């Protein structure tokens, strides 16, 4: 019988973990079942970085920090436009240090990833329109098969 691992305990103990994100809140960065993320204990809190946090009395979430104020931390998924927060620093469990896609590992320090992060965060208000446009294009091309 497979035993469920306590990712929060591993991170508290200073270990680095690998997980498969679920859901589409971080699409297009992560595709469920395809991409894996490497999470390390939090070292520094910076806008634009992706963090694993626990909602009060609820689930673990992996989203991007979009704003940091005296009131707390504010997060948004890459496939969302609505901001969640304020959250407390003690809700943070870890931060993403790399993505593993099709066997290749990409660091969050990779210049292409850094550019993507900056642009995608800046485009947050326009994401619904962008997602709708991409969906319509996919439908058109699927119809040609």
N, C-alpha and C positions, 0 to 999 in steps of 0.2 A: 504494500500500500504506500503510495506516495505521500510524503509528509509536506504540508504547506510550510514554507519558510517565512520567518518573520523579518521582512525587509527593513522595517524600522529598527529592529534590534541590531541587525548587521551594520546599518549606517551609524547608529549610536556607538557601536564598537569600532568605528573607523574603517570598516571594510567598504570596498567598492562592489557594486552589484550590477547585474545585467537583467533587464526585464523587457518583456514585449508589451508595449502600450496597447491598451484596448480602446475602442471607440474611434470616432473621427474628429474629435475636437482639435487635434493637432495636425490634421491633414492640411496641406500636402507634405509637411515635413515627415510625418510618420504614416505609414499604411499598416493597419492592423494585420498581424500574422506574417508580415514581410520584414518589418524593421524592428530592430532591438535597440535599446538605449542603455548606455553605461552611466550609472548614477554613483556619485561619490558624496561623502559628507560635505556640507556647506562650508566653504572657506571664506568667500566674500559675496556680498549681496549687490548685484549690479543689474540695472535695467537692461532688458534685452536677453538676459540669460533665462534658461528653462530650469524650473525647480519642481521637485516633488514635495507636495505639502498635503497635510491632512485637514480637511474641512472639520469644523467643530462637530464632534459626535458623529462623524460620517466617514466618507471614503477618502482614499489617497487620490490625488489629482496631479497630473504633470502638465503645467502650463507655463507660459512665458511671462516674466515680470515686465509690466508695461509702465508702472509708475511707483515711486517710493516717496512717501511724504511723512510728516510727523505723525499723521493719523494711522499709518500702516503701509502695507504692501498691497498692490493692486495687480491682478493677473488677468490674462486673456489667452484663450486657446488660439492657435494659428488659423483655425477654421471658424472662428467666432468674432463677433464685433462687440459683444457685451462684456464689460469689465466686471470682474469679481473682486470685492474687497470692501473695506480694508481688512487684511489679514495680519496676524501678529507674526513676528519673527519666530516665536516658539512653535509655530505651526509648520515651519519648514523642516523637511526630513533629509533632503539631499538636493544636489544640483547635477544636471546633465553635463557630462564631460565629453561624450562622443556618441555617435550614432553608428550602428552596424547595419549596413544595407547590402543584401546579396553577398555576404562574406567580406565586404570591404568596410573598414573602420574609418570614420571621418571625425576629426576632432572639432570641438566648438571653437578652436583657434584657427581653423582653416579659413583663409581669406574669402572663399566663395560662400561658406556658411555665414561668416560675419556680415557680408554684404546682404545676403538673403534676409538675415535677422533684422538688420536695420531697415531695409526697404519694406519688408512685410509688416513690421511694427508700425511704420509710418503710414502704411496703407490701411490700417485698421478700420477707419470710417468707411472705406470704399469696398471692404471685403464682400458684403452681400452682393453688390453689383458684379464684382469680379467673379465670384463663385457662380452666379447665374449665367454669366457669359460663357465661362468654361463648360458648364453643364450643357448649354445649348450647342456649343461646338462639338462636344462629345456625342450628343444625340444625332447631329447631322452626319458625322463620320461613321457612326454605328449603322446608320441607315444605308450606307454605301456597301456594306459587307455582303 
